[in-house]
Amino acid sequence: MGVAVGRCPQFDDTLDELALLAESAGDLPVARVIARRKAPDPALFVGTGKADEIKALVALHQAEVVLFDQALGAAQQRNLERHLGVAVADRTMLILEIFADRAQSHEGKLQVELARLQYLSTRLVRRWSHLERQRGGIGNRGGPGEAQIELDRRMIGERIKSVKERLEKVKRQRNTQRRSRERSETFRVSLVGYTNAGKSTLFNALVKARAYAADQLFATLDTTTRQLYLGEAGRSVSLSDTVGFIRDLPHKLVEAFEATLQEATQADLLLHVIDAASPNRDEQRAEVQRVLVSIGAADVPQILVFNKVDMLDESQTPRSPVDSILLEDGRQAPRVFISAAHGQGIDALRRLLADVASGAIASGMSNSSAAAPISTPESDNIDARRLPEPNGTYPLLA
């Protein structure tokens, strides 16, 4: 269910991404509904008429849950569940459920638990059985249906405090590891990008690792770090694969994953992986840049890695595997076109990494006035007929 509110609706009018999120959570989408409103209905978000239409679709398809692309208020969610007779979840809850299912490491599980507890502390949700409290205090035994015991605000608050303390220990451990890498003068590279852009596939291709990679949203959540030897530079760099970003990523989730996202803020270089074949690549790139700003990583030098070029039409194939682009903040950054799954462009990316790691172009990347821009975000197009020629700003391109 998607609702276009006002003149500038901020939602996916095709609901394709919401459908992918649902499939990642193990659901099977059976129907899509879009509504337009001047403002959300205070009680049902969509109004009584549209709610009745959804209820008829639920009965027709025997659906078990209704997913909304926007965030719902606690009262709106409860009212919709009573009106529709089935579970109702919004985009935030869906993302949190996927993260809870995918987290593997101790740190990842703690981060997800903190985000979910902070989200649920503002509302009473009765259907998520994994939050049931099996044992109460003296003389009490909790269990299914006992929402007052399961979601007691005081108990959630105490758990949040406990999880935060444990995450602080993890944060201190990570800081110790970073200081160790700094003392050894290790050049740190972090992979960032929109979810399902191919970060883990590229990570495996570069370091010959076996990190889990799949064609689904949030296939991996836990940060993995490996040493990458660059023969062209005669040195090794530290390469980290981080969690993917997505539109409307819950703020509490960004806060909870602070320890993980610090890998990006403390990096010497970011490989910003972009799905070149996605029709929404510009919007996805802008969303990643927005998250980088919010976590304090906006000033870290970047290489834009346009992945999945093997999925482009022949007319869209870039004429040159490497050029440069002007970022939104006025800085100029290299851009390389690759196919991580087929190894196309990996050698060019390694040479570019070697140049940066050896300091050959580090100063040029941070100097926004060093050279005239090749392309701008507004005119960026992978169509071969419109791709600009490299201007030799970087030694690799000379």
Secondary structure, 3 states (H helix, E strand, C coil): CEEEECCCCCCCCCCHHHHHHHHHCCCCCCCCCEEEECCCECCCECCHHHHHHHHHHHHHHCCCEEEECCCCCHHHHHHHHHHHCCEEEEHHHHHHHHHHHHCCCHHHHHHHHHHHHHHHCCCCCCCCHHHCCCCCCCCCCCCCCCHHHHCCHHHHHHHHHHHHHHHHHHHHHHHHHHHHHHHCCCEEEEEEEECCCCHHHHHHHHHCCCCCCCCCCCCCCCCEEEEEEECCCCEEEEEEECCCECCCCCHHHHHHCHHHHHHHHCCCEEEEEEECCCCCHHHHHHHHHHHHHHCCCCCCCEEEEEECHHHCCHHHCCCCCEEEEECCCCCEEEEEECECCCCECHHHHHHHHHHHHCCCCHHHHCCCCCCCCCCCCCCCCCCCCCCCCCCCCCHHHC
